[in-house]
Amino acid sequence: MQESNPAFVSFGERLREIRKEKGMSQQAFAQMLGTSKQVLSRYETGQRSPKISKVQQYAQKLGVSAEYLMEETAEEGALNALYEGGGQPFYKIFIDVTEKMGLNIPGIVRVTGLTDKQVRTIIMHRMKDAPLSVALRLSDTLNVPLEVWTGEQHYKPREISIEAYEVARAYDRASDKERSVARLALDLKLVK
């Protein structure tokens, strides 16, 4: 068994920790959460990622905050204001935001790193909730707050185009040498 980093606790590890604190079997704990033992097992082993609405449901049933269940990274700290089920379904938000950005399916695939199949599944299957990993990826790659994907906020187009945002992200990931070449090519001065 691999040693876990105390600063990183996955959703599944957190569920397992709570289950063991309660002294419950997977079967009993799954029943309490309103899911199957198989689904719980997949969460605990990291083979499955929860939908955002499930995180909130489980948090309520366990009497903890959604943030506590999802203490994986700083970005996931934003999960304390999760989808409450009253707004638009995820697929409609997804279509609305990407259309306002001027992105078609190949553009979405290029910018976000999602596969063509994933994008088409979101749209064609009319996904009601965003899987957590997808919502976090969309927030990061499209520079759209997580609350937009959960329906808590309306999307407001930014002044900067998606292409300009992509260039800025590439620049941020570039080495110092690559940044120097880009500045030379654009005839920009070094700003510190």
C-alpha positions as CSV (number, residue, x, y, z in Angstrom):
1,M,0.0,0.0,0.0
2,Q,1.4,3.4,-0.9
3,E,2.0,6.0,1.7
4,S,-0.3,9.0,1.3
5,N,0.8,12.6,1.6
6,P,-0.9,14.2,4.6
7,A,-1.6,17.4,2.6
8,F,-3.4,15.4,-0.1
9,V,-6.5,13.5,0.9
10,S,-8.6,12.3,-2.0
11,F,-12.4,12.1,-2.0
12,G,-12.2,8.3,-1.7
13,E,-9.6,8.3,1.1
14,R,-11.8,10.8,3.0
15,L,-14.9,8.6,2.6
16,R,-12.9,5.5,3.8
17,E,-11.6,7.5,6.8
18,I,-15.1,8.6,7.8
19,R,-16.5,5.0,7.3
20,K,-13.7,3.5,9.5
21,E,-14.3,6.2,12.2
22,K,-17.9,5.1,12.3
23,G,-16.9,1.5,12.4
24,M,-19.1,0.6,9.4
25,S,-18.8,-2.0,6.7
26,Q,-18.8,-0.8,3.1
27,Q,-22.2,-2.3,2.7
28,A,-23.7,-0.4,5.6
29,F,-21.9,2.9,4.8
30,A,-23.0,2.7,1.1
31,Q,-26.6,2.1,2.2
32,M,-26.4,5.1,4.5
33,L,-25.2,7.2,1.6
34,G,-27.8,5.9,-0.7
35,T,-25.4,4.2,-3.1
36,S,-24.2,0.7,-3.8
37,K,-21.2,-1.1,-2.2
38,Q,-19.6,-1.3,-5.7
39,V,-19.8,2.5,-6.2
40,L,-18.4,3.2,-2.7
41,S,-15.6,0.7,-3.3
42,R,-14.7,2.5,-6.6
43,Y,-14.7,5.9,-4.8
44,E,-12.5,4.6,-2.0
45,T,-10.0,3.1,-4.5
46,G,-9.9,6.1,-6.7
47,Q,-11.4,4.3,-9.7
48,R,-14.4,6.6,-9.8
49,S,-14.8,10.4,-9.4
50,P,-18.0,11.9,-8.0
51,K,-20.3,14.3,-9.7
52,I,-20.5,17.6,-8.0
53,S,-24.1,17.1,-6.8
54,K,-23.1,13.8,-5.2
55,V,-20.4,15.5,-3.1
56,Q,-23.0,17.8,-1.7
57,Q,-25.5,15.0,-1.0
58,Y,-22.9,12.9,0.8
59,A,-21.7,15.8,2.8
60,Q,-25.2,16.5,4.0
61,K,-25.8,12.8,4.9
62,L,-22.5,12.7,6.8
63,G,-22.9,16.0,8.5
64,V,-19.7,17.5,7.1
65,S,-18.9,20.2,4.6
66,A,-18.4,19.5,1.0
67,E,-15.0,21.2,1.3
68,Y,-14.0,18.7,4.0
69,L,-14.9,15.8,1.7
70,M,-12.9,17.3,-1.2
71,E,-9.7,18.6,0.4
72,E,-7.6,17.5,-2.5
73,T,-6.3,20.8,-3.9
74,A,-6.7,24.5,-3.3
75,E,-9.1,24.8,-6.3
76,E,-11.4,22.2,-4.7
77,G,-11.7,24.4,-1.6
78,A,-14.2,26.3,-3.8
79,L,-16.6,23.4,-3.4
80,N,-18.2,24.9,-0.3
81,A,-20.8,26.5,-2.6
82,L,-21.8,23.5,-4.7
83,Y,-24.6,22.9,-7.0
84,E,-27.9,22.8,-5.2
85,G,-30.0,21.3,-8.0
86,G,-32.2,24.3,-8.8
87,G,-30.4,25.7,-11.8
88,Q,-29.7,24.7,-15.4
89,P,-28.3,21.3,-16.1
90,F,-24.6,21.1,-16.7
91,Y,-24.8,20.3,-20.5
92,K,-26.8,23.5,-21.1
93,I,-24.3,25.6,-19.1
94,F,-21.5,23.9,-21.1
95,I,-23.1,24.6,-24.5
96,D,-23.9,28.2,-23.5
97,V,-20.4,29.0,-22.2
98,T,-18.5,27.4,-25.1
99,E,-20.8,29.0,-27.7
100,K,-20.2,32.4,-26.1
101,M,-16.4,31.7,-26.4
102,G,-16.9,30.9,-30.0
103,L,-15.7,27.3,-29.5
104,N,-17.0,24.4,-31.6
105,I,-16.3,20.8,-30.6
106,P,-12.8,20.6,-32.1
107,G,-12.0,23.9,-30.4
108,I,-13.2,22.6,-27.1
109,V,-11.1,19.5,-27.5
110,R,-8.0,21.6,-28.4
111,V,-8.4,24.1,-25.6
112,T,-9.5,21.8,-22.7
113,G,-7.8,18.6,-23.5
114,L,-11.1,16.7,-23.2
115,T,-11.6,14.0,-25.8
116,D,-14.1,14.4,-28.6
117,K,-16.0,11.5,-27.1
118,Q,-16.2,13.3,-23.7
119,V,-17.4,16.5,-25.2
120,R,-20.1,14.7,-27.3
121,T,-21.1,12.6,-24.3
122,I,-21.7,15.8,-22.2
123,I,-23.9,17.2,-25.0
124,M,-25.6,14.1,-26.4
125,H,-26.4,12.5,-23.0
126,R,-27.6,15.8,-21.6
127,M,-25.5,15.4,-18.5
128,K,-27.3,16.9,-15.6
129,D,-24.2,17.2,-13.4
130,A,-20.6,17.8,-14.2
131,P,-18.2,15.1,-13.0
132,L,-15.8,16.9,-10.6
133,S,-12.7,16.2,-12.7
134,V,-14.4,17.7,-15.8
135,A,-15.6,20.8,-14.0
136,L,-12.1,21.4,-12.5
137,R,-10.5,21.0,-15.9
138,L,-13.0,23.3,-17.6
139,S,-12.4,25.9,-14.9
140,D,-8.7,25.7,-15.3
141,T,-8.4,25.6,-19.1
142,L,-11.2,28.0,-19.9
143,N,-10.6,30.4,-17.0
144,V,-14.2,30.1,-15.9
145,P,-15.1,29.9,-12.2
146,L,-16.2,26.5,-10.8
147,E,-19.4,28.2,-9.7
148,V,-20.4,28.7,-13.3
149,W,-20.2,25.0,-14.0
150,T,-22.3,24.3,-10.9
151,G,-25.0,26.8,-11.9
152,E,-24.3,29.1,-9.0
153,Q,-23.1,32.0,-11.2
154,H,-23.9,33.1,-14.7
155,Y,-21.1,33.2,-17.2
156,K,-19.8,36.7,-18.1
157,P,-17.6,36.7,-21.2
158,R,-14.2,38.2,-20.5
159,E,-12.4,41.0,-22.3
160,I,-9.6,38.5,-23.3
161,S,-10.2,36.0,-26.1
162,I,-9.8,32.3,-25.5
163,E,-6.8,32.3,-27.9
164,A,-5.1,35.1,-25.9
165,Y,-5.8,33.1,-22.7
166,E,-4.2,30.0,-24.2
167,V,-1.1,32.0,-25.2
168,A,-0.8,33.4,-21.7
169,R,-1.1,29.9,-20.2
170,A,1.6,28.6,-22.6
171,Y,3.8,31.5,-21.6
172,D,3.3,30.8,-17.9
173,R,4.3,27.1,-18.5
174,A,7.3,28.0,-20.7
175,S,10.9,27.9,-19.5
176,D,12.9,31.2,-19.0
177,K,14.7,30.6,-22.3
178,E,11.4,30.1,-24.2
179,R,10.0,33.2,-22.5
180,S,13.0,35.2,-23.6
181,V,12.6,34.0,-27.2
182,A,8.9,35.0,-27.1
183,R,9.7,38.4,-25.8
184,L,12.4,38.9,-28.5
185,A,9.9,37.8,-31.2
186,L,7.3,40.3,-29.9
187,D,9.9,43.0,-29.2
188,L,8.8,43.2,-25.5
189,K,11.0,44.3,-22.7
190,L,11.5,42.2,-19.6
191,V,9.2,43.3,-16.8
192,K,10.0,42.2,-13.2
